[in-house]
């Protein structure tokens, strides 16, 4: 509020007080013949004003409380000015030096009262010492009127300026706090996004690989005594799956693309997934590529590969299918991947698990879409379309 004391000090105020008192001191010296008085006493009082303001002003004003120290400080400054004026009437020119000190030390209403009283000091002393016949009485009245107008203007300007500075400082602090909070939320959002990405990567690669290893290990146990050749074949599949999982883990740590895509194109990587599904489960999995596919980029290739892996994982767990058909085909401005099985299809009350939500999220990240529909004749078809 504008009525509050500023509680602030600016070095320009000290310079202003020094300049005004110095100007008044120069007037005392130069006009001593015209307005005789005790020039040395006036000069000493003006110097005392400057020293008092420079030595104690910042400490009192920055203290922020209007207590006895504030009143003693103001009384000393004003008293020294009264002494200077009593010694030489020219020292009245130093009265504007008092205004910023008063308005910075007191609340606005009290400061207006004090400066008004100060402005009446010259004419009051003149009437007391010289009476109404004093020849310089009109000059004293003029100085009083100027002070009565100038003091409120200067004071309100000072207080308003300090208020605006406080508001600006508060806005800057609020902006800094907002930026810090925004940075924190951004970091948290980035961390959450990264955790979600890693969760999808682990679910689509390592978790599925470990599931295959567990299933193959369970198949090997009864084969050790009845079908050694099948057991060896499954052990080899366990070994190759474990190696691929290790390679995927290393690639994930190094933030590289999927190892399957390092070894060739997207169709060849999907073909290897089909071969693995057939070897592990006996489900006949075939891939067809309809026409020339437009180049997609590594990020989009990863989306389609992971979608295939997730679809195969669901087929293993839930479909009871005997055949799976994977198709890659160009569409307008992109590529379509469809994975169709001839299994039991989706239950009416099925709930999307983490894998399906991850598939949709991956497709959305590259501007694509994902849908699930019944396969004609039975089963489920997963379709993903991504832009080229």
PyMOL commands that set and color helices and strands:
alter all, ss='L'
color gray80, all
select helices_A, chain A and resi 11-30+39-62+68-87+89-105+108-133+137-226+228-253+259-262+266-281+298-319+354-365
alter helices_A, ss='H'
color red, helices_A
select strands_A, chain A and resi 284-290+323-331+334-341+369-374+380-387
alter strands_A, ss='S'
color yellow, strands_A
deselect
rebuild
show_as cartoon
